[in-house]
Amino acid sequence: MRIFPLIKDLRAFLDEQKAGGKRVGFVPTMGALHEGHLSLMRQAKAENDLLVVSIFVNPIQFNNPEDLKKYPRDVEGDKKLLESVGCDALFLPSEDEMYPEPVTKVYDFGDLANVMEGVFRPGHFNGVAVVVHKLFDIVQPDRAYFGEKDFQQLAIIKKMVQMENIPVEIIPCPIMRESDGLAMSSRNVRLTPEQRKNAPFIYQTLREAQRRRKHLCAKPLQQMVINLFDANKNFRLEYFEIVDDQNLQPIQNWNEHVGTVACVAAWMGEVRLIDNIRII
């Protein structure tokens, strides 16, 4: 595995590889890697000639400075995991390398960014779009791989690629879960043993919502889930929404939508967890 802290060196390497006809699969990450990330990388490795991974904890997508400060970091451990999946090139830039000038770009994603995460994390998606666009400019991948756990983020990235006319294929990948159902996340390491024991309640509740869909309309189903979280002292629910899987707007009637997804964000102490499940 080659490690590149500098954009110019990575670009020179990739230009040479592409001149030889090699196709590039790219997985952008913020590190603290886990099996969810590795599953994306294995797929990218299988479907392309080169696997490129970036590790960059992007400061401009954190609206909470404390969250940025506490975000888990383990670069040496990450390198070993990358070796295990056959990563060809790791892009490991500094903040100055990525943002030599102040960021001024402002995207307008309309209603896509005005619900769920957009309500509670102002500026988050602009920061995501800026860094992903910059990474795409640097790596120029043929395909880029993103997990469906961050469902709204995936929709934003697809929209940004369309808006900027970027020639990359976005590959959504299924949520990877622990054996008890908890969605894999870098933030899970911050849970106390007691919190970790109770955390699968999120997925259990999503599964219950999925089962009850045949008997309840969208609004009563949403209220049922809210009541379940309110009754569980381990959680502070931030939102639970049932949305159209294309425009992410809350739905009223099942028969008006081809696909719907239930999305949730909840706090366990100081740790914020998100998850989702397809309802239709």
N, C-alpha and C positions, 0 to 999 in steps of 0.2 A: 504493500500500500504506500503510495506517495502522499506526502502531507504538504499542503501549500498554504502558507499564511498570507501570501501576496497574490492579488488579482492577476498581475501581469505574468507571473510564473504559471499559474493555473491555466490562463488563457493560452500561453505558448504550448503547454503540454496538450491541451485539448485540441488546439488547432492542428497539431501534428497527428493526433489520433484520428481526427475527422478527415484529414487529408487522405488517410489510408482507408476511408470508407466505414469507419466504426460508428455505430449508433450509441448514443449516450442516454442512460437512464439516471434520473436525478432524484434524490430524496433530501429535501431541506429539513433540518432539525434544529432544536435548541439544546441538543445534548441530553444528558441524564437518560441515556438510551435504555430501552426495555424491549421485551419481545414484540410489542406492537410495532415499534420502529423497525425491528429486524425482519418482521414479516414483509414490510414494504420493500426493504432492501433485497430480500431473497427474490421477490417477484421482479423487481427492477433488474436484478442480475440475470434472471432467467430469460427476460424478454429483450435484453440489449447486450451490446458487446462490452460496454464499460459501465460500471457503477460508480457514480460520483455522489458523495454525501457532504453536506455542509453542516457544521456546528457553529451556531452564532446565536447567543442570547440577545435578542433584538430589543434594545431599550425603548424604542419608540412605540412598541405595541403594548407597553405596560402603563396603564393609567394610574396604577397604585405603586409608588416607589418602594414600599415595603415588600410587595409581591416580587418585584424585580430583585431586591436584595436577598430574599429568601429562596429564590428559584434554585433548585438543586443543580449542582455542577460536579462532574466527575470525568474530566477529559481523559485521564489515563485509563480509567475503566472503559470509557467509550471506545478508545482506540483498540483495546483488546477485542471488544465485541465486533467492531468493524472488520478487524482481521478475520474473525471467525466466519463472517458471511462473504468474504472475498471482495471487500471494497477495494476499488482500484485507485481512487483519489479522494482524499479528505481535504475539503476547503475549510480552514480554521482561521478566519480573519479576526483582526482586532476591530474595536469600534471605530477607531480613526481610519482604518483601511476601508471600512464600509461607508462611513459618513465623514469624508474629509471636509465637507461643507454642511452647513445647517440644512435640514430637510424642509423644503417648502411645498412639496407636491401635496395637493389635496384632491382626493377622489370624491366623486358623488355616485354612490351606489344606490341611491334612492331608497325605496322601501326595504330592499334586501338588508340594509345596515341599520334600519330603524326599529328593529324588533329584537327581542331576546338579548343576546350578548351586546348588541348595539345600545340598548337602553342602559345597561349596567356598567358598560366599559367604554365610555366615550373616547373616541380617537383610536380605539384598539384596531379596528379593521383598516383604517388608513395606514397605520404602522405596519400591519401585516402585508397589505398590498404593496407598499413602498419597498419593503425588504424582499418580497418574493419577486417583484418586477426586477429589482436590481440583481438578484441571484440568477434569474433567467437570462438577463443580459450578459452576465459573466459566464455562466456555464453553457448557455445555448443548447439545452438538452432537447432530445427528440421526444422524450416522455418524462413526465414528472409525477411522482406518486404521493398521494395524501390519504390519510386515514379518515374514515367517515365519522369517527368520534367527534371531531370538530366539524359538524355538518354545515353550520352556517359559514364557517371559514372556507370550507370547500366551495360553497356556492359563490362566495365573494371572489375567490381566486379564479374560478371559471369566468365570472363576469369581467374581472380585470383583464384576463387573457383576451377575451372578446373585444373589450374596449380598446386595448392597446395593439390588437392585431398581432399577437405574439405566436409564432409558429411552433407551438408545443402541444402535445397531446396530454391532457390531464387524466390521470388514471386514479379513480376512487378505489379504496381498498377497505374491506370490512373491518369492523371494530374487533380488536383482539381482547379477550376477557380472561381474567383469572379463573381458576376452577370453580370458584363460588359465584362467578358472574360479574364481579367488579370490573369495569372497563379499565384496561391498562393505561396508566398515566404516569408521567414523571413526578407528579405531585403526590402520588400515593405513598412515596417514601417518607413524607412528612406526617403521615397519620400515626397517632399513638397506637399501641397494640389493641387497646380497647376500641378506638375509632375504626381501626382496620377490621375488627371483628363485626362491627355494625354496618360498615360501608356497603355491603351487598344489598342492603335494603333498597338502594336506588334502583338497581336492576330488577329486583323482585317486584317493585312497585310498577316499573315500566312494563314488565311481563303481565302483571295483573291488568293494567290498562289495555294492553293488547288483547287479552282474553275477553274483557268486558265490552269491547267495542261493538260486539254483535247485539248487545242488550241496551246500550246507552248511546244517546246522541253526544256530539262532541263537547258541548258545554257542561252537561252533567258529568261526563267522564272526567273532564278537566277538574271540576270541583271535587269529585271523589278523590282524585290523586292529591289535590291540595289539602284535603281533610286528613288523608293518611300521613302526609308529612307534618302537618300541624300537630298531630297526635304523637309524633315521635320526637322525644326531647333531644335526641342526638343530632338533629338536623335543624338548620334554618334555611327554609326554602327561599330561593331568590326568584325563580320563575318555573312554571310548567306550562308549556304551550303545545297545542296540536296544530300543526301548520301544513300547508301545501308544500310538497317536496320540491317544487320549482321556484315559486316566488316567496316562500317562507312566511306567507301571511296566515294568520289564524283562520281556521275554518269554522263553518257553521253547520254544514250538512255533509254527511259522508258521500252522498251520491253526486255531489257537484265537483268532486276531485278524483283524478286518476290515482294519485299517490299522496299519502299523508305520513308525516313523521311526528312523533311525540318527543319533545326536547325538554331537558331539565337541567337546572343549575342549582346546587345546594351547598351550603357551608357545613363542614364539620369542624367546629372550633375555628382555627385560622386557615383551614384548607378548603379551597373551593373546588368542587368536583362537578363535571358535566357529563352527560350521557344522552343517548337517544335510542329510539327503537322505531322501526317501521310499523305503522298501524295498518295501512292498506298498501 
